[in-house]
Amino acid sequence: MTAAGVRSGQTGRVPRLTVVIPAYNAAEYLHRALEPLVAFSDAHPGVVEVIVVDDGSRDGTGALADAYAVRAPGAIRVIHQDNAGHGGAINAGVAAASGRYLKVLDADDWLDPTALTVVLGELARRDAHGGIDLLVTDFTHVRDGRGDRVVRFDSVFPAGGVIGWDDTSRFARRQYLMMHAVILRTAVLRRAQLRLPEHTFYVDSLFVLTALAHTRRIVYLPVSLYRYVIGREGQSVEADTMLRRIDQQLFVTRRALRLLPYPQEVASGAVPARLYAAMMHYVEALCVVTSATLSRGGTPAHLAKRQEFWADVRAESPWLHARLRRTLFGASSNLPGRAGSRVTTLAYHAARRVAGFS
């Protein structure tokens, strides 16, 4: 592993925020992620450090990232490593981070500069009074040819101050704390001993769920910071790609099930009930999308895996299994016959929309 660029902390100033950008064969669009951050750093030096993790790219990603590090040596660092997958790249970025807070930004997405200014001002204010564990912002789906859609959390989190999980409300169907919505205190990630699986897609959910369990002090800002591009050919969340990688989705969903707190921890007060509900809400969506993807595959092998998966859900979380089986999505993802297949296809597309994959 090699690194290029200068650590912002070497100037004697600890960055407020580290932005980790995992990048594999991203030369075509990496500039879109970096340009706003370079412009922001030029205007506000030392506040943000950007760590680009070139994850064994075979195109010009590494060279492009290095050029940006030369252009903005106080703001951008580049880590070159052998390919370890999305999770391995995030692991490397988190390990190298020196900022008080951390945000993961996929190489084909970008952050809104105006919203970033608001976010960093809020983090500075909160740091003056002990800091927070989690900052939640809205985010925008940038959908090719279909118009953008903002995912808002104002019905879940009250804005204006530091809150706890007990102050939050129930998540609606389209509201999930995807990685795009969260900024975490770096110390929280270290305390959680975050280590994502390597050479595996769909690990964003494990990043969020692992960290959420350790969050207590929360701030919500009703600004759309993250621009999440949907519809790019070859994306990991594209429907046919998800079906080809269903074994990885199964692996991640099973890991997510094991991250759920025990109900006894909630009953004892060790885990806030609303935190448990938020994690359960997220895992429910993963289960539905995983099961519906297997149903869409439709082969005997896919259907056998689906049956085995539901048995795993029942074993890991009987309460979640019962809850899913009562819902339209859960019930429709296990219907037999041709009619069941048609219903399953409809449920599949609905589940993808609900979970934010389209």
VEXFIMI-315073 format. One record per residue (C-alpha): x, y, z; residue number from 0. Coordinates in steps of 0.05 Angstrom, whole numbers, plus 5000, padded with zeros to 4 digits. Example, Ala and Ser with C-alpha at 12.3 -4.5 7.8 and 13.67 -1.06 7.14 Angstrom:
// residues 2
+------+------+------+-----+
|   c1 |   c2 |   c3 |   i |
+------+------+------+-----+
| 5246 | 4910 | 5156 |   0 |
| 5273 | 4979 | 5143 |   1 |
+------+------+------+-----+
END
This chain:
// residues 358
+------+------+------+-----+
|   c1 |   c2 |   c3 |   i |
+------+------+------+-----+
| 5000 | 5000 | 5000 |   0 |
| 5026 | 5069 | 4982 |   1 |
| 5000 | 5138 | 4997 |   2 |
| 5006 | 5205 | 4963 |   3 |
| 4988 | 5275 | 4987 |   4 |
| 4998 | 5311 | 5053 |   5 |
| 4959 | 5297 | 5117 |   6 |
| 4919 | 5359 | 5134 |   7 |
| 4937 | 5349 | 5207 |   8 |
| 5010 | 5361 | 5190 |   9 |
| 4994 | 5435 | 5186 |  10 |
| 4978 | 5432 | 5260 |  11 |
| 4903 | 5433 | 5249 |  12 |
| 4858 | 5373 | 5259 |  13 |
| 4807 | 5369 | 5201 |  14 |
| 4735 | 5376 | 5221 |  15 |
| 4714 | 5324 | 5170 |  16 |
| 4747 | 5267 | 5132 |  17 |
| 4714 | 5248 | 5067 |  18 |
| 4733 | 5177 | 5046 |  19 |
| 4724 | 5161 | 4972 |  20 |
| 4731 | 5087 | 4953 |  21 |
| 4750 | 5086 | 4880 |  22 |
| 4756 | 5027 | 4832 |  23 |
| 4761 | 5041 | 4757 |  24 |
| 4728 | 5108 | 4769 |  25 |
| 4769 | 5151 | 4722 |  26 |
| 4708 | 5170 | 4682 |  27 |
| 4672 | 5204 | 4739 |  28 |
| 4719 | 5213 | 4799 |  29 |
| 4728 | 5286 | 4780 |  30 |
| 4654 | 5297 | 4795 |  31 |
| 4666 | 5277 | 4868 |  32 |
| 4732 | 5315 | 4876 |  33 |
| 4719 | 5381 | 4842 |  34 |
| 4669 | 5408 | 4894 |  35 |
| 4714 | 5385 | 4950 |  36 |
| 4775 | 5419 | 4920 |  37 |
| 4737 | 5484 | 4911 |  38 |
| 4712 | 5480 | 4983 |  39 |
| 4782 | 5466 | 5009 |  40 |
| 4810 | 5525 | 4970 |  41 |
| 4760 | 5570 | 5005 |  42 |
| 4765 | 5536 | 5074 |  43 |
| 4835 | 5506 | 5080 |  44 |
| 4847 | 5454 | 5134 |  45 |
| 4773 | 5441 | 5149 |  46 |
| 4763 | 5379 | 5105 |  47 |
| 4812 | 5324 | 5088 |  48 |
| 4796 | 5279 | 5029 |  49 |
| 4823 | 5208 | 5026 |  50 |
| 4817 | 5174 | 4958 |  51 |
| 4828 | 5099 | 4963 |  52 |
| 4850 | 5074 | 4895 |  53 |
| 4829 | 5001 | 4903 |  54 |
| 4873 | 4968 | 4852 |  55 |
| 4843 | 5005 | 4793 |  56 |
| 4863 | 4984 | 4724 |  57 |
| 4845 | 5049 | 4689 |  58 |
| 4870 | 5120 | 4703 |  59 |
| 4837 | 5127 | 4771 |  60 |
| 4902 | 5127 | 4810 |  61 |
| 4936 | 5177 | 4764 |  62 |
| 4876 | 5223 | 4766 |  63 |
| 4872 | 5220 | 4842 |  64 |
| 4947 | 5234 | 4847 |  65 |
| 4939 | 5295 | 4801 |  66 |
| 4885 | 5323 | 4848 |  67 |
| 4931 | 5310 | 4908 |  68 |
| 4985 | 5351 | 4874 |  69 |
| 4935 | 5405 | 4859 |  70 |
| 4908 | 5407 | 4931 |  71 |
| 4965 | 5378 | 4974 |  72 |
| 4936 | 5403 | 5039 |  73 |
| 4869 | 5372 | 5027 |  74 |
| 4874 | 5308 | 4987 |  75 |
| 4911 | 5244 | 5002 |  76 |
| 4912 | 5182 | 4959 |  77 |
| 4920 | 5111 | 4983 |  78 |
| 4939 | 5060 | 4930 |  79 |
| 4925 | 4989 | 4949 |  80 |
| 4915 | 4920 | 4919 |  81 |
| 4842 | 4908 | 4903 |  82 |
| 4803 | 4892 | 4967 |  83 |
| 4733 | 4911 | 4944 |  84 |
| 4688 | 4967 | 4968 |  85 |
| 4691 | 4945 | 5040 |  86 |
| 4766 | 4939 | 5039 |  87 |
| 4773 | 5009 | 5010 |  88 |
| 4728 | 5038 | 5064 |  89 |
| 4768 | 5001 | 5117 |  90 |
| 4833 | 5033 | 5091 |  91 |
| 4802 | 5102 | 5090 |  92 |
| 4774 | 5098 | 5160 |  93 |
| 4840 | 5072 | 5187 |  94 |
| 4877 | 5132 | 5156 |  95 |
| 4826 | 5185 | 5175 |  96 |
| 4849 | 5242 | 5220 |  97 |
| 4785 | 5284 | 5219 |  98 |
| 4738 | 5288 | 5279 |  99 |
| 4680 | 5265 | 5236 | 100 |
| 4677 | 5219 | 5175 | 101 |
| 4635 | 5215 | 5112 | 102 |
| 4639 | 5161 | 5059 | 103 |
| 4628 | 5186 | 4988 | 104 |
| 4624 | 5138 | 4930 | 105 |
| 4667 | 5157 | 4871 | 106 |
| 4608 | 5167 | 4823 | 107 |
| 4570 | 5213 | 4871 | 108 |
| 4584 | 5282 | 4899 | 109 |
| 4569 | 5329 | 4957 | 110 |
| 4532 | 5395 | 4950 | 111 |
| 4581 | 5451 | 4968 | 112 |
| 4528 | 5497 | 4998 | 113 |
| 4501 | 5442 | 5042 | 114 |
| 4572 | 5422 | 5061 | 115 |
| 4584 | 5492 | 5088 | 116 |
| 4522 | 5487 | 5131 | 117 |
| 4542 | 5418 | 5156 | 118 |
| 4612 | 5439 | 5175 | 119 |
| 4586 | 5500 | 5212 | 120 |
| 4539 | 5455 | 5251 | 121 |
| 4595 | 5406 | 5268 | 122 |
| 4638 | 5464 | 5293 | 123 |
| 4582 | 5489 | 5338 | 124 |
| 4569 | 5420 | 5367 | 125 |
| 4643 | 5407 | 5378 | 126 |
| 4645 | 5470 | 5421 | 127 |
| 4596 | 5434 | 5468 | 128 |
| 4623 | 5363 | 5472 | 129 |
| 4609 | 5338 | 5401 | 130 |
| 4558 | 5289 | 5374 | 131 |
| 4559 | 5217 | 5350 | 132 |
| 4516 | 5223 | 5288 | 133 |
| 4495 | 5278 | 5240 | 134 |
| 4437 | 5261 | 5195 | 135 |
| 4423 | 5299 | 5131 | 136 |
| 4375 | 5291 | 5073 | 137 |
| 4401 | 5264 | 5007 | 138 |
| 4381 | 5268 | 4934 | 139 |
| 4372 | 5211 | 4885 | 140 |
| 4398 | 5236 | 4818 | 141 |
| 4359 | 5192 | 4770 | 142 |
| 4377 | 5193 | 4697 | 143 |
| 4319 | 5217 | 4655 | 144 |
| 4268 | 5214 | 4712 | 145 |
| 4282 | 5275 | 4754 | 146 |
| 4315 | 5280 | 4822 | 147 |
| 4282 | 5258 | 4886 | 148 |
| 4300 | 5283 | 4955 | 149 |
| 4297 | 5234 | 5014 | 150 |
| 4279 | 5275 | 5076 | 151 |
| 4281 | 5256 | 5149 | 152 |
| 4243 | 5315 | 5179 | 153 |
| 4186 | 5269 | 5201 | 154 |
| 4235 | 5225 | 5240 | 155 |
| 4286 | 5273 | 5271 | 156 |
| 4269 | 5340 | 5301 | 157 |
| 4317 | 5394 | 5277 | 158 |
| 4349 | 5449 | 5317 | 159 |
| 4388 | 5414 | 5372 | 160 |
| 4422 | 5353 | 5400 | 161 |
| 4372 | 5296 | 5409 | 162 |
| 4373 | 5223 | 5431 | 163 |
| 4340 | 5163 | 5400 | 164 |
| 4281 | 5171 | 5447 | 165 |
| 4266 | 5238 | 5414 | 166 |
| 4258 | 5207 | 5345 | 167 |
| 4195 | 5183 | 5309 | 168 |
| 4179 | 5123 | 5267 | 169 |
| 4212 | 5116 | 5198 | 170 |
| 4166 | 5115 | 5138 | 171 |
| 4173 | 5064 | 5082 | 172 |
| 4219 | 5106 | 5039 | 173 |
| 4262 | 5130 | 5097 | 174 |
| 4325 | 5091 | 5110 | 175 |
| 4389 | 5115 | 5142 | 176 |
| 4431 | 5095 | 5082 | 177 |
| 4504 | 5113 | 5083 | 178 |
| 4488 | 5175 | 5042 | 179 |
| 4449 | 5205 | 5100 | 180 |
| 4500 | 5197 | 5156 | 181 |
| 4563 | 5231 | 5182 | 182 |
| 4594 | 5195 | 5241 | 183 |
| 4643 | 5216 | 5294 | 184 |
| 4708 | 5180 | 5276 | 185 |
| 4716 | 5158 | 5348 | 186 |
| 4649 | 5122 | 5343 | 187 |
| 4673 | 5082 | 5284 | 188 |
| 4736 | 5064 | 5321 | 189 |
| 4697 | 5045 | 5384 | 190 |
| 4652 | 5002 | 5341 | 191 |
| 4714 | 4967 | 5314 | 192 |
| 4686 | 4974 | 5244 | 193 |
| 4716 | 4923 | 5196 | 194 |
| 4677 | 4911 | 5133 | 195 |
| 4683 | 4846 | 5092 | 196 |
| 4730 | 4851 | 5034 | 197 |
| 4715 | 4833 | 4961 | 198 |
| 4641 | 4841 | 4976 | 199 |
| 4588 | 4888 | 4948 | 200 |
| 4530 | 4918 | 4987 | 201 |
| 4570 | 4929 | 5051 | 202 |
| 4544 | 5000 | 5060 | 203 |
| 4488 | 4972 | 5103 | 204 |
| 4538 | 4939 | 5149 | 205 |
| 4576 | 5005 | 5156 | 206 |
| 4513 | 5040 | 5179 | 207 |
| 4485 | 4985 | 5224 | 208 |
| 4552 | 4973 | 5259 | 209 |
| 4560 | 5047 | 5274 | 210 |
| 4487 | 5062 | 5293 | 211 |
| 4490 | 5015 | 5352 | 212 |
| 4542 | 5061 | 5384 | 213 |
| 4506 | 5128 | 5371 | 214 |
| 4469 | 5166 | 5425 | 215 |
| 4478 | 5241 | 5411 | 216 |
| 4446 | 5260 | 5345 | 217 |
| 4435 | 5323 | 5304 | 218 |
| 4391 | 5327 | 5243 | 219 |
| 4401 | 5381 | 5190 | 220 |
| 4346 | 5388 | 5138 | 221 |
| 4394 | 5401 | 5080 | 222 |
| 4408 | 5354 | 5022 | 223 |
| 4483 | 5342 | 5024 | 224 |
| 4493 | 5278 | 4984 | 225 |
| 4479 | 5269 | 4910 | 226 |
| 4467 | 5195 | 4898 | 227 |
| 4470 | 5176 | 4824 | 228 |
| 4420 | 5122 | 4804 | 229 |
| 4415 | 5090 | 4735 | 230 |
| 4488 | 5086 | 4715 | 231 |
| 4499 | 5023 | 4674 | 232 |
| 4536 | 4970 | 4714 | 233 |
| 4520 | 4998 | 4783 | 234 |
| 4519 | 4947 | 4839 | 235 |
| 4446 | 4964 | 4853 | 236 |
| 4424 | 4954 | 4781 | 237 |
| 4372 | 4898 | 4780 | 238 |
| 4409 | 4847 | 4736 | 239 |
| 4474 | 4861 | 4772 | 240 |
| 4441 | 4848 | 4840 | 241 |
| 4415 | 4781 | 4814 | 242 |
| 4484 | 4761 | 4790 | 243 |
| 4513 | 4779 | 4858 | 244 |
| 4458 | 4750 | 4899 | 245 |
| 4506 | 4707 | 4940 | 246 |
| 4540 | 4771 | 4964 | 247 |
| 4473 | 4803 | 4980 | 248 |
| 4455 | 4740 | 5020 | 249 |
| 4521 | 4743 | 5057 | 250 |
| 4511 | 4816 | 5075 | 251 |
| 4439 | 4808 | 5096 | 252 |
| 4456 | 4750 | 5141 | 253 |
| 4511 | 4792 | 5173 | 254 |
| 4462 | 4849 | 5182 | 255 |
| 4414 | 4803 | 5219 | 256 |
| 4469 | 4786 | 5268 | 257 |
| 4482 | 4860 | 5281 | 258 |
| 4412 | 4870 | 5310 | 259 |
| 4413 | 4880 | 5386 | 260 |
| 4380 | 4827 | 5428 | 261 |
| 4310 | 4845 | 5452 | 262 |
| 4335 | 4836 | 5523 | 263 |
| 4383 | 4894 | 5512 | 264 |
| 4324 | 4938 | 5493 | 265 |
| 4282 | 4914 | 5552 | 266 |
| 4338 | 4930 | 5600 | 267 |
| 4348 | 5000 | 5571 | 268 |
| 4419 | 4986 | 5546 | 269 |
| 4395 | 4998 | 5475 | 270 |
| 4343 | 5053 | 5463 | 271 |
| 4278 | 5025 | 5435 | 272 |
| 4277 | 5075 | 5378 | 273 |
| 4348 | 5056 | 5358 | 274 |
| 4328 | 4984 | 5357 | 275 |
| 4268 | 5002 | 5314 | 276 |
| 4311 | 5041 | 5265 | 277 |
| 4359 | 4982 | 5257 | 278 |
| 4301 | 4934 | 5250 | 279 |
| 4270 | 4978 | 5197 | 280 |
| 4335 | 4977 | 5157 | 281 |
| 4345 | 4902 | 5163 | 282 |
| 4273 | 4890 | 5143 | 283 |
| 4285 | 4926 | 5077 | 284 |
| 4348 | 4885 | 5065 | 285 |
| 4310 | 4820 | 5077 | 286 |
| 4254 | 4840 | 5031 | 287 |
| 4300 | 4861 | 4974 | 288 |
| 4343 | 4798 | 4982 | 289 |
| 4283 | 4752 | 4983 | 290 |
| 4249 | 4787 | 4925 | 291 |
| 4313 | 4785 | 4883 | 292 |
| 4316 | 4710 | 4893 | 293 |
| 4243 | 4705 | 4873 | 294 |
| 4257 | 4745 | 4811 | 295 |
| 4313 | 4697 | 4793 | 296 |
| 4261 | 4642 | 4795 | 297 |
| 4306 | 4582 | 4782 | 298 |
| 4303 | 4521 | 4828 | 299 |
| 4370 | 4542 | 4856 | 300 |
| 4346 | 4612 | 4870 | 301 |
| 4282 | 4587 | 4903 | 302 |
| 4321 | 4538 | 4946 | 303 |
| 4366 | 4594 | 4970 | 304 |
| 4304 | 4636 | 4985 | 305 |
| 4275 | 4581 | 5028 | 306 |
| 4341 | 4572 | 5064 | 307 |
| 4345 | 4647 | 5074 | 308 |
| 4276 | 4651 | 5107 | 309 |
| 4297 | 4596 | 5153 | 310 |
| 4358 | 4637 | 5172 | 311 |
| 4314 | 4698 | 5186 | 312 |
| 4269 | 4657 | 5230 | 313 |
| 4330 | 4630 | 5269 | 314 |
| 4364 | 4698 | 5277 | 315 |
| 4304 | 4741 | 5291 | 316 |
| 4237 | 4705 | 5302 | 317 |
| 4202 | 4771 | 5315 | 318 |
| 4227 | 4801 | 5250 | 319 |
| 4208 | 4738 | 5212 | 320 |
| 4137 | 4741 | 5239 | 321 |
| 4132 | 4815 | 5224 | 322 |
| 4157 | 4806 | 5152 | 323 |
| 4110 | 4749 | 5139 | 324 |
| 4051 | 4794 | 5159 | 325 |
| 4071 | 4848 | 5109 | 326 |
| 4053 | 4850 | 5035 | 327 |
| 4126 | 4850 | 5015 | 328 |
| 4145 | 4792 | 5060 | 329 |
| 4086 | 4749 | 5042 | 330 |
| 4089 | 4763 | 4967 | 331 |
| 4162 | 4745 | 4963 | 332 |
| 4147 | 4672 | 4978 | 333 |
| 4086 | 4656 | 4936 | 334 |
| 4085 | 4593 | 4893 | 335 |
| 4064 | 4584 | 4820 | 336 |
| 4059 | 4630 | 4760 | 337 |
| 4010 | 4677 | 4794 | 338 |
| 4057 | 4681 | 4853 | 339 |
| 4115 | 4696 | 4806 | 340 |
| 4077 | 4755 | 4777 | 341 |
| 4060 | 4782 | 4846 | 342 |
| 4132 | 4771 | 4867 | 343 |
| 4157 | 4811 | 4808 | 344 |
| 4112 | 4870 | 4827 | 345 |
| 4135 | 4864 | 4899 | 346 |
| 4207 | 4862 | 4877 | 347 |
| 4203 | 4928 | 4839 | 348 |
| 4164 | 4960 | 4896 | 349 |
| 4215 | 4936 | 4947 | 350 |
| 4272 | 4965 | 4906 | 351 |
| 4237 | 5032 | 4905 | 352 |
| 4222 | 5029 | 4979 | 353 |
| 4294 | 5012 | 4996 | 354 |
| 4321 | 5067 | 4952 | 355 |
| 4352 | 5024 | 4898 | 356 |
| 4316 | 5058 | 4840 | 357 |
+------+------+------+-----+
END
